[in-house]
Amino acid sequence: MKQIIALGGGGFSMEPDNPLLDEYILNQSDKERPKICLVPTASGDSEDYVARFYAAFERLHCEPSHLSLFRPPTRDLRAWILDKDIVYVGGGNTKNLLALWREWGFDKILYEAWEQGIVMAGLSAGSICWFEQGVTDSYGDGLEVIEGLGWLAGSHCPHYDGEEKRRPSYQKFINDHQLIAGVAADDGVALHYTDHTLSKVVSSRPDASAYHVSLNAEKSITPIFLGEKG
């Protein structure tokens, strides 16, 4: 079974005192102590980001590690990734993440890992990247459309309630046919895909939701709440 867990926001970097989503990710592995690897490319392999990851996951039942493309731990990136049970992609600049992955051929390594059943997870940039399209602030001021890896169909918008311009921008891009229909997720929400299907929506906060956003027959935006929060 192939799995992707896409977080609109939350997890160790946004909710350090609420491990619910991080624990949920770990629980999707069938290993007693899963090997989880942070890929912090989008943050420029920020040392602070990596330190926060270890601070969070060393308290949980797992074996944490990280992979830096700026300071690679090995020449054999494929073997490094295929030895893991979970890959957790951090937030930051989606455009830079995708450009570096493609330059290194790392996107192909991750695709092979996903096909073999290694769980893919991530938040913000690490959430957008799996979809056909997304909404990003990678270009500086304002929000823009970006093309993702296309492993999951449709578009995606994280931080739907966490950043003031995300919701109206996402709806406008769909209304203007710059984006295809897709799924928006509030901060604190995880979209769990099994194979290519959204199978569950998990929230770390009672007021956080996920939405399917598309044009209806009258060509106006129809956001529909997805799933059951738990």
NULUMMI-732898 format. One line per 5 residues: number of its first residue (from 1); their letters; for each residue y, x, z of N, C-alpha, C, O. Coordinates in steps of 0.02 Angstrom, whole numbers, plus 50000, padded with zeros to 5 digits. Example, Ala and Ser with C-alpha at 12.3 -4.5 7.8 and 13.67 -1.06 7.14 Angstrom:
REM NULUMMI-732898
1) AS) 49716 50660 50390 49775 50615 50390 49835 50660 50390 49834 50712 50423  49888 50642 50354 49947 50684 50357 50002 50645 50394 50057 50670 50402
***
This chain:
REM NULUMMI-732898
1) MKQII) 49940 50042 50000 50000 50000 50000 50063 50044 50000 50067 50092 50038  50110 50027 49958 50174 50063 49955 50225 50027 49998 50229 49966 49997  50264 50066 50036 50313 50036 50081 50381 50070 50076 50386 50131 50071  50434 50029 50076 50502 50053 50082 50537 50010 50135 50534 49949 50133  50569 50043 50183 50607 50008 50235 50680 50029 50227 50699 50085 50244
6) ALGGG) 50720 49983 50202 50790 49997 50186 50836 49966 50239 50836 49906 50248  50874 50008 50274 50917 49985 50328 50989 49979 50303 51017 50026 50274  51018 49920 50314 51088 49910 50297 51134 49953 50340 51190 49968 50321  51109 49973 50397 51144 50014 50446 51104 50011 50510 51061 49967 50518  51118 50055 50556 51081 50055 50619 51038 50117 50625 51052 50168 50594
11) GFSME) 50986 50112 50664 50943 50169 50675 50977 50222 50718 51029 50210 50749  50947 50281 50719 50968 50334 50766 51041 50355 50757 51072 50374 50806  51068 50351 50697 51135 50377 50685 51190 50327 50701 51248 50346 50709  51172 50263 50706 51222 50211 50719 51210 50174 50784 51258 50149 50815  51148 50170 50805 51130 50134 50867 51086 50179 50910 51027 50164 50921
16) PDNPL) 51113 50235 50935 51071 50283 50972 51039 50255 51035 50989 50282 51058  51067 50202 51062 51039 50172 51122 50994 50112 51108 50971 50078 51153  50982 50099 51044 50940 50042 51024 50889 50067 50973 50902 50067 50913  50830 50090 50996 50780 50120 50951 50737 50070 50913 50688 50090 50882  50753 50005 50915 50709 49954 50887 50690 49969 50814 50632 49967 50796
21) LDEYI) 50740 49983 50772 50725 49993 50701 50687 50058 50689 50642 50061 50648  50705 50111 50726 50668 50174 50719 50595 50166 50742 50550 50192 50710  50585 50129 50796 50516 50117 50819 50479 50074 50767 50419 50084 50756  50513 50026 50737 50481 49984 50686 50457 50028 50628 50402 50019 50603  50499 50074 50606 50480 50119 50552 50418 50159 50571 50371 50163 50531
26) LNQSD) 50417 50188 50630 50359 50226 50652 50295 50184 50654 50241 50208 50638  50303 50122 50673 50244 50077 50680 50213 50058 50614 50158 50030 50613  50247 50072 50558 50218 50054 50493 50169 50106 50468 50135 50095 50418  50166 50164 50501 50116 50213 50485 50052 50197 50523 50054 50169 50578  49995 50213 50493 49932 50201 50526 49910 50260 50570 49855 50261 50597
31) KERPK) 49955 50309 50577 49939 50368 50618 49963 50357 50690 50014 50324 50702  49926 50386 50738 49944 50378 50808 50009 50415 50824 50052 50389 50860  50017 50475 50796 50079 50514 50802 50102 50532 50732 50088 50587 50708  50136 50486 50698 50155 50500 50628 50203 50558 50621 50246 50570 50663  50193 50595 50567 50239 50649 50549 50297 50617 50510 50287 50591 50455
36) ICLVP) 50357 50620 50538 50415 50590 50506 50465 50645 50488 50482 50687 50530  50487 50644 50426 50531 50696 50400 50598 50667 50380 50601 50623 50337  50651 50690 50410 50719 50671 50391 50740 50709 50328 50731 50770 50324  50768 50674 50279 50798 50705 50221 50873 50690 50223 50894 50636 50203  50913 50737 50248 50984 50724 50260 51030 50746 50202 51087 50765 50213
41) TASGD) 51004 50742 50140 51042 50765 50082 51110 50733 50076 51160 50766 50062  51114 50667 50088 51176 50630 50077 51232 50651 50123 51291 50642 50107  51215 50680 50180 51266 50704 50228 51282 50778 50217 51317 50808 50257  51256 50807 50162 51264 50878 50152 51223 50919 50201 51240 50975 50218  51168 50889 50223 51124 50920 50274 51164 50938 50337 51157 50992 50365
46) SEDYV) 51205 50890 50358 51246 50900 50418 51204 50920 50479 51155 50887 50495  51223 50974 50511 51186 50997 50570 51190 50947 50627 51143 50938 50665  51248 50914 50634 51255 50863 50685 51209 50804 50672 51178 50777 50718  51204 50784 50609 51161 50728 50590 51088 50744 50606 51052 50704 50634  51068 50805 50587 50999 50827 50600 50986 50830 50675 50932 50810 50698
51) ARFYA) 51034 50854 50714 51026 50858 50787 51017 50789 50818 50977 50780 50863  51055 50740 50793 51048 50672 50819 50980 50643 50802 50952 50605 50841  50954 50660 50744 50887 50637 50725 50835 50663 50774 50794 50626 50799  50838 50728 50788 50789 50757 50834 50797 50730 50905 50748 50717 50940  50860 50720 50926 50872 50693 50993 50841 50625 51001 50816 50608 51055
56) AFERL) 50842 50585 50947 50813 50517 50950 50737 50518 50944 50703 50487 50983  50711 50555 50895 50640 50549 50880 50596 50593 50923 50535 50582 50928  50624 50644 50955 50584 50682 51003 50567 50641 51065 50523 50660 51103  50603 50586 51075 50587 50541 51131 50534 50489 51112 50508 50454 51155  50518 50485 51048 50471 50435 51023 50404 50467 51008 50398 50529 51006
61) HCEPS) 50354 50425 50995 50286 50450 50986 50276 50470 50913 50250 50431 50873  50297 50531 50896 50294 50553 50827 50303 50629 50825 50315 50661 50876  50297 50658 50765 50310 50729 50753 50368 50734 50704 50357 50731 50644  50430 50743 50729 50488 50745 50684 50498 50814 50651 50483 50866 50681  50524 50812 50590 50544 50872 50555 50600 50852 50507 50616 50793 50500
66) HLSLF) 50629 50901 50473 50679 50884 50422 50673 50931 50363 50647 50986 50369  50698 50909 50306 50697 50950 50246 50767 50955 50218 50797 50905 50199  50792 51016 50215 50858 51029 50188 50852 51057 50117 50814 51104 50106  50889 51028 50070 50891 51057 50002 50941 51114 49998 50941 51152 49949  50985 51119 50047 51032 51175 50050 51000 51237 50081 51017 51294 50065
71) RPPTR) 50953 51226 50127 50916 51280 50159 50842 51259 50161 50816 51242 50214  50808 51261 50103 50740 51235 50099 50693 51272 50147 50696 51334 50153  50649 51235 50182 50601 51267 50228 50544 51301 50192 50507 51340 50223  50536 51287 50128 50481 51315 50089 50498 51308 50014 50539 51267 49995  50465 51348 49973 50472 51340 49900 50431 51280 49875 50446 51251 49823
76) DLRAW) 50379 51263 49913 50334 51209 49892 50355 51144 49925 50324 51122 49974  50408 51113 49898 50434 51050 49927 50382 50995 49921 50378 50951 49965  50344 50995 49868 50293 50943 49858 50242 50944 49915 50226 50892 49943  50216 51003 49931 50167 51007 49984 50197 50987 50051 50164 50956 50092  50260 51005 50062 50294 50988 50125 50298 50912 50134 50282 50886 50187
81) ILDKD) 50318 50878 50080 50326 50805 50085 50258 50770 50088 50250 50723 50127  50211 50791 50048 50146 50757 50046 50106 50766 50111 50056 50732 50122  50128 50812 50154 50097 50822 50220 50123 50772 50271 50097 50768 50327  50176 50734 50254 50208 50690 50301 50181 50619 50296 50148 50601 50246  50194 50578 50347 50175 50508 50347 50233 50462 50332 50225 50408 50304
86) IVYVG) 50294 50484 50350 50355 50445 50340 50410 50491 50317 50419 50546 50344  50448 50470 50267 50509 50505 50246 50568 50460 50263 50570 50401 50243  50616 50487 50300 50674 50448 50323 50737 50479 50292 50756 50535 50309  50768 50443 50246 50826 50468 50209 50890 50447 50244 50902 50387 50254  50931 50496 50261 50992 50482 50298 51049 50456 50255 51043 50453 50194
91) GGNTK) 51103 50436 50288 51161 50409 50254 51210 50463 50233 51203 50522 50251  51261 50442 50194 51311 50488 50169 51331 50470 50098 51343 50412 50083  51334 50520 50055 51358 50511 49986 51298 50499 49939 51259 50544 49926  51292 50437 49915 51235 50418 49873 51235 50456 49807 51183 50477 49784  51293 50464 49776 51297 50499 49712 51273 50571 49718 51235 50595 49675
96) NLLAL) 51295 50606 49769 51274 50675 49779 51199 50679 49794 51164 50723 49770  51175 50631 49835 51104 50629 49850 51062 50624 49786 51016 50663 49776  51079 50576 49743 51040 50565 49682 51046 50625 49635 50997 50645 49603  51106 50654 49630 51115 50712 49585 51073 50771 49608 51041 50804 49567  51074 50786 49673 51035 50842 49698 50960 50830 49692 50922 50875 49673
101) WREWG) 50938 50769 49709 50867 50754 49703 50843 50765 49631 50791 50794 49620  50882 50741 49583 50861 50747 49513 50862 50820 49490 50819 50841 49452  50911 50858 49513 50916 50929 49494 50855 50967 49520 50828 51011 49486  50833 50952 49581 50776 50985 49612 50709 50954 49590 50656 50982 49606  50710 50897 49555 50648 50861 49541 50620 50828 49602 50561 50810 49604
106) FDKIL) 50662 50821 49654 50639 50794 49718 50625 50720 49714 50582 50694 49750  50660 50684 49669 50647 50613 49660 50576 50601 49636 50544 50553 49657  50550 50646 49594 50482 50639 49569 50431 50653 49625 50379 50622 49628  50448 50701 49669 50404 50715 49726 50400 50655 49772 50346 50636 49795  50459 50625 49786 50459 50566 49830 50422 50508 49799 50388 50470 49833
111) YEAWE) 50428 50500 49733 50393 50445 49699 50317 50455 49707 50281 50407 49719  50294 50516 49698 50222 50530 49707 50200 50514 49779 50147 50486 49790  50242 50534 49827 50226 50520 49897 50223 50445 49911 50177 50421 49944  50270 50408 49884 50271 50335 49892 50209 50304 49862 50178 50259 49891  50190 50328 49802 50130 50302 49769 50067 50316 49810 50018 50278 49806
116) QGIVM) 50068 50369 49849 50010 50387 49889 50009 50352 49957 49963 50362 49997  50061 50312 49972 50061 50273 50034 50103 50302 50089 50104 50275 50144  50139 50357 50076 50186 50383 50126 50245 50336 50130 50274 50317 50079  50264 50315 50191 50316 50266 50201 50384 50297 50185 50400 50351 50209  50424 50263 50143 50492 50283 50129 50540 50239 50170 50531 50178 50172
121) AGLSA) 50588 50269 50203 50637 50231 50242 50705 50265 50235 50710 50322 50212  50756 50229 50254 50823 50259 50251 50876 50207 50264 50865 50147 50262  50937 50233 50278 50992 50188 50290 51052 50207 50248 51061 50266 50231  51094 50157 50232 51155 50167 50194 51138 50200 50127 51105 50168 50085  51160 50261 50114 51140 50295 50052 51064 50298 50046 51037 50292 49991
126) GSICW) 51030 50307 50102 50957 50309 50103 50926 50241 50096 50865 50235 50095  50967 50190 50091 50945 50122 50077 50960 50103 50004 50918 50073 49970  51020 50120 49982 51042 50104 49913 50997 50138 49862 50980 50108 49810  50977 50200 49875 50947 50242 49824 50884 50213 49793 50869 50228 49735  50846 50171 49829 50782 50146 49803 50791 50092 49751 50745 50078 49713
131) FEQGV) 50849 50059 49749 50859 50000 49707 50884 50019 49636 50901 50077 49624  50885 49970 49592 50912 49981 49525 50986 49997 49527 51010 50041 49492  51023 49961 49570 51095 49969 49575 51117 49960 49647 51080 49934 49688  51178 49983 49662 51204 49973 49728 51279 49978 49730 51311 49993 49679  51307 49966 49789 51379 49972 49801 51390 50033 49845 51360 50039 49899
136) TDSYG) 51433 50080 49822 51441 50143 49857 51515 50161 49865 51557 50140 49825  51529 50201 49917 51595 50230 49925 51593 50305 49909 51636 50343 49933  51544 50325 49870 51534 50396 49855 51592 50428 49817 51600 50489 49820  51632 50388 49782 51683 50415 49739 51751 50423 49773 51800 50441 49740  51753 50410 49838 51817 50414 49874 51842 50346 49893 51802 50303 49913
141) DGLEV) 51907 50334 49887 51936 50270 49906 51906 50214 49865 51897 50220 49804  51890 50158 49897 51864 50100 49863 51789 50103 49853 51757 50153 49866  51762 50047 49829 51691 50040 49818 51676 50036 49743 51715 50007 49705  51620 50065 49723 51602 50068 49653 51528 50049 49645 51490 50047 49693  51510 50034 49583 51440 50021 49565 51405 50087 49552 51435 50133 49523
146) IEGLG) 51343 50094 49575 51304 50154 49561 51233 50134 49540 51206 50084 49563  51204 50174 49496 51136 50163 49474 51089 50203 49520 51101 50262 49532  51037 50170 49545 50990 50202 49590 50927 50224 49555 50925 50230 49494  50875 50237 49594 50811 50260 49567 50773 50205 49530 50734 50219 49485  50785 50142 49550 50753 50086 49516 50682 50073 49537 50645 50038 49502
151) WLAGS) 50661 50099 49595 50594 50083 49619 50589 50011 49642 50536 49980 49635  50644 49984 49668 50647 49914 49688 50694 49877 49641 50747 49903 49622  50675 49817 49621 50714 49778 49573 50778 49751 49606 50778 49735 49665  50830 49745 49566 50892 49714 49589 50941 49764 49617 50931 49824 49614  50995 49736 49645 51047 49778 49674 51044 49772 49751 51008 49732 49779
156) HCPHY) 51084 49815 49783 51083 49816 49856 51151 49835 49883 51186 49877 49855  51169 49803 49939 51231 49819 49974 51217 49826 50048 51200 49776 50081  51223 49886 50077 51217 49894 50149 51284 49879 50183 51333 49864 50150  51285 49883 50249 51346 49874 50289 51383 49808 50272 51444 49806 50271  51344 49756 50259 51374 49694 50233 51424 49663 50283 51473 49632 50262
161) DGEEK) 51410 49672 50347 51457 49647 50398 51494 49703 50433 51539 49690 50472  51475 49765 50419 51501 49821 50457 51564 49853 50427 51600 49888 50462  51576 49841 50363 51634 49868 50329 51670 49811 50293 51639 49774 50255  51734 49804 50306 51772 49745 50285 51767 49731 50210 51765 49672 50191  51766 49782 50168 51769 49771 50095 51700 49763 50063 51696 49746 50004
166) RRPSY) 51647 49774 50100 51581 49772 50069 51563 49703 50042 51543 49697 49984  51569 49652 50084 51548 49585 50063 51587 49560 50003 51557 49540 49953  51655 49560 50005 51692 49535 49947 51681 49577 49884 51679 49551 49829  51675 49642 49892 51664 49686 49834 51596 49672 49802 51591 49668 49741  51544 49666 49843 51478 49653 49816 51476 49587 49778 51449 49583 49723
171) QKFIN) 51505 49536 49807 51506 49471 49774 51548 49473 49709 51529 49442 49660  51603 49509 49710 51644 49514 49649 51608 49553 49594 51611 49533 49535  51573 49607 49612 51536 49644 49561 51482 49601 49529 51471 49605 49468  51449 49559 49568 51398 49514 49540 51432 49460 49498 51408 49444 49444  51486 49432 49523 51522 49380 49487 51549 49405 49420 51551 49368 49371
176) DHQLI) 51568 49469 49418 51595 49499 49357 51541 49531 49313 51556 49564 49264  51479 49521 49332 51421 49547 49294 51419 49623 49290 51391 49651 49244  51450 49655 49340 51444 49728 49345 51380 49748 49383 51354 49803 49375  51357 49701 49424 51295 49710 49461 51248 49652 49448 51270 49595 49439  51183 49666 49447 51134 49612 49445 51125 49585 49516 51146 49617 49564
181) AGVAA) 51095 49526 49521 51083 49496 49586 51043 49543 49631 51006 49586 49607  51051 49534 49697 51015 49579 49741 51016 49557 49813 51026 49498 49829  51007 49605 49857 51000 49592 49928 51053 49631 49967 51062 49691 49956  51088 49596 50011 51137 49627 50056 51108 49628 50126 51073 49581 50146  51124 49680 50163 51099 49685 50232 51156 49705 50279 51193 49753 50265
186) DDGVA) 51162 49668 50333 51210 49686 50385 51188 49751 50420 51130 49772 50413  51234 49781 50456 51215 49836 50501 51164 49810 50551 51171 49754 50577  51113 49850 50565 51062 49828 50612 51005 49789 50581 50964 49761 50617  51003 49788 50514 50951 49749 50479 50909 49795 50435 50935 49838 50400  50843 49787 50439 50796 49824 50397 50762 49776 50348 50737 49723 50368
191) LHYTD) 50760 49796 50285 50724 49759 50233 50658 49796 50221 50658 49853 50198  50603 49763 50237 50537 49795 50231 50503 49771 50167 50484 49713 50162  50496 49817 50120 50462 49802 50056 50392 49830 50058 50382 49888 50075  50343 49788 50041 50275 49811 50031 50260 49804 49957 50268 49751 49927  50238 49860 49928 50235 49866 49856 50305 49852 49829 50351 49890 49843
196) HTLSK) 50316 49799 49790 50383 49787 49764 50413 49722 49791 50463 49697 49764  50383 49696 49844 50404 49631 49870 50435 49636 49939 50408 49672 49982  50490 49602 49950 50520 49599 50016 50476 49556 50061 50470 49495 50051  50444 49588 50109 50394 49553 50150 50421 49533 50218 50394 49487 50249  50473 49568 50243 50498 49552 50309 50570 49577 50316 50589 49628 50288
201) VVSSR) 50609 49540 50355 50676 49561 50374 50677 49569 50450 50661 49522 50487  50696 49627 50474 50696 49642 50545 50767 49659 50567 50802 49696 50533  50788 49630 50624 50856 49641 50648 50855 49670 50718 50816 49649 50761  50899 49718 50730 50906 49747 50797 50960 49710 50838 50970 49725 50897  50994 49663 50806 51046 49624 50839 51038 49550 50822 51021 49535 50765
206) PDASA) 51050 49504 50869 51039 49433 50856 51084 49404 50803 51067 49353 50773  51142 49435 50789 51188 49407 50741 51186 49443 50674 51228 49429 50630  51140 49489 50664 51136 49527 50601 51086 49494 50554 51031 49474 50575  51104 49490 50490 51064 49453 50442 51057 49492 50376 51089 49544 50366  51016 49465 50332 51009 49490 50264 51017 49431 50217 51001 49374 50234
211) YHVSL) 51041 49444 50156 51056 49390 50109 51035 49409 50038 51042 49466 50016  51008 49359 50004 51000 49365 49931 51065 49340 49900 51086 49284 49915  51096 49379 49858 51161 49361 49829 51154 49359 49753 51136 49408 49722  51170 49301 49724 51163 49292 49652 51212 49239 49628 51243 49204 49668  51218 49233 49562 51258 49180 49533 51216 49117 49526 51158 49121 49506
216) NAEKS) 51244 49060 49544 51208 48997 49536 51224 48967 49467 51258 48998 49426  51200 48906 49454 51210 48874 49389 51283 48865 49372 51301 48863 49313  51326 48858 49423 51397 48851 49411 51433 48918 49407 51494 48922 49405  51393 48972 49405 51419 49040 49400 51464 49059 49459 51512 49095 49452  51445 49033 49517 51478 49055 49579 51426 49087 49624 51366 49075 49616
221) ITPIF) 51449 49127 49671 51404 49165 49714 51367 49120 49762 51397 49077 49795  51301 49130 49768 51260 49094 49816 51225 49143 49861 51173 49171 49841  51250 49156 49922 51213 49198 49969 51162 49156 50008 51180 49104 50035  51101 49180 50009 51047 49143 50044 51016 49188 50096 50994 49243 50080  51014 49165 50158 50985 49204 50212 50911 49217 50197 50875 49172 50176
226) LGEKG) 50890 49278 50209 50821 49297 50196 50782 49308 50260 50806 49341 50307  50722 49281 50262 50674 49300 50314 50688 49274 50383 50735 49236 50395  50646 49296 50427 50651 49277 50497 50665 49338 50538 50627 49386 50537  50719 49337 50574 50738 49395 50615 50689 49402 50673 50667 49353 50703  50675 49465 50688 50629 49477 50744 50635 49547 50770 50599 49565 50817
***
